[in-house]
């Protein structure tokens, strides 16, 4: 059995071991620099980039997760729809270049396999809605399941319901200042949109900003 080292001897021995480890680490670092600075990363996937790659999705997976899953030509849908009024089709022309006056939104309104498409057609000059339409996916095509063409009109998706806003004008109202609006909510029931409820808003002309007063109808 070896004799136990005294406290001073143990400290001296530990100091030697520590110094040896430091020198060995320094020698490895110098060798890594001489070979291009990659060191141990050339021997395995332990680098920072490899770890980060496991924590972050790659760009292609992020694009597929967040990109709009639709490539619908809304203008062509409206122009090819025999149910759309000829006056709306005549209004559907480019405003500037190839920019058409349409707003398009996607969402689940009818419970189909794919999102429904809501298209609003407007005028170029003052963005007044002249027609609102809902198209439902049907195999490889889309079928019109709703239309409103009493201008000015605008349709949107609100928590799974279809909400259509129709502005109301009195005899002498300018286009930019309607007297009020009707807000109509539809719900998809038994294969068609059923009116759920209607709200009428009267705009006040006493103050700037046309603060509405609401009355259910």
N, C-alpha and C positions, 0 to 999 in steps of 0.2 A: 504494500500500500504506500502510495506517495504521501510524503508529509504535507500537511496543509500549509498553504502560502499565507504569509503574514499579510495584514491589510496594506502596507506600503507596496509589497510585492505584487498583490492582486491588481492594485491601481496601475502599476508600471506595466504589467502584462496586458491589461485592457487597453492602455494607451498605445501599445505596439500593434495590437489587433486593429484598432480604429485607424491608425495611420496607414496600415497595409491596405485596408479596404478603400480608403480615400485615394491612395495612389493607383489602385487597380481601376477604380471608376474613372480617374483622370486619363489613364492610358486608353480606356475604351472610347472616351469622348474624343480624344485626339485622333484616334484611328477612324472614327466615324466622319470627322471633318475632312480627313485626307481622302476619303472615298466619295465625297460629294454631299455629305451632310445628312444622308438619310438614316444612317445608323441602323437601329433595330427595326425600324419601320419596313426595311427591305425584307425582313425575315418573316413578317406576319401581319395580320390585319389589326394591329393594336393601336393604329394612329387615331388622332382626333377626328379626322374626316370620316373614318369608317364607323366610329361610334355615333357621330352626328347623323350619318346616313340611316342608322337604325331608328333614330328618334323622329326624324322628319320624313314625311312622304316625299317620294321623288316628284319632280315637276309634272311628269306625264300623269301620274295618279291624281295629283291635285287638280289638274286641268279637267280630267274626266269627272271628278267629283263635283266641281263647282261650275263647269260650263253649262250653258243652256242646252238641254237635251233635245232641242227642236231646231229644225231648219225649215221653217214654214214660210213660203212666199205669200204674205198676207195680201199683197196687192193682187196677185194672180187668183187667190181664193175669191176675192170680191168680184173681180172682173169676169171670172168664169161661172159665177153663181147666177143661175137664171132667175132666182128670187129677188135679186137686188134691183132696185128701181133704176131705170135708164138715166135719170137725172143724177144719181149718186155716181154712176159709172162715168158720166161725162165730167163730173167734178174731180174724179180721181186721176189727176195728171200731175207730173212732177212740178214742184214749186221752184226749186233751184237745182240744176243739174239732173241727177237721178234720185233726188230726195222727194218722196211722196208724202202727202199730208195724212199719215196714218199713225195711230198709236196701237201697239200690239201688246197684249199681256197673256200669260199662260197660268193655268191653275186648274184645280179639280172642282168643277161645278156639277158634273153629271155622273161621277163615279165610274168613268170609263177606264180602260186599261192605260190610256195615255192622257196627258193634260189637255184640257180644252183650250181653245184659242179665242180670245176676245179681240175684235178689231173695231176701232173707231175711225171713221173717215171724216176729215175736217176740210174746211176751206183754207186755201193758202193765205188769203189776205188777213183774216181776223181769227182764224182757228176756231170757227164755229162748227160744232159737230153736225153733220148732215146724215149720218147713218151709223148704227151700232149693230154688231153681229157677233154671234157665238157659233163656233164651229166645233163639232165633236168628232173625234177620231173614229173612223169606220173602215177597218181593214187597212188598206194602203192609201186611203183618201180621207178627206174630212167632209162632214155633212153639216149643212146649216140647220141649227136647231132653235135659233132666235134671231129676230131682226126688229129694229125700231128705227123708223125713218122720218119721224116728225121732228124736224129741226127747230131749235138746237137740242141735241141729245148727246149724252155721253154715258157709256157703260163701263163698269169695273167690277172686280172680284173683291168681295168683303167676307172673309171667314167662311168661304164655301158657298156664299149666296151671290146672286147676280144683282147688282144695284145699278139702276138706270136713273139718271138725273135729266129732267127736261125743264129747261128754263121757260119762264112764263113772261110774256110781254103784253103790256097794255097798248092802246092805240098809238100813243105818241112816244113810246119808249125807243131810244136808240139801241143799236145792236149791242153796244158795250154796257148798257145799263138796264137789265131786265127788272121787272117788278117783283119777281119771285121765282120759285122753282118747285117742281114736284119731284120727290125722291121716292122711287118705287123699288121695292125689294122682291125678287123672285127666287123661288126654290124649286129645284128639280124634283119632280114627283111623278111617278108612274109614266116615265118616258117623255115628260114635257115640263116646261117652266110654268109654275103656278104662282100668281100674285100672292105674296105673303102679307105685306102691309104697305101702306102709302103714307107719306108725310108731305105736307105742303108748307113751304117757307115763304113768308112775305118779307121782302127787303124794305128796310126803313129808309126813307129819303130825307129824314130830318138830320142825320149825321153822316159824316164821311165814313166810308167803309161799308155802307149798306148792311148794317147789322140785321140779321133775319129774326123774325118771330116765327116760332114753329107751331103748327097746328096739325094734328093727325087728321087724315081724311079717310 
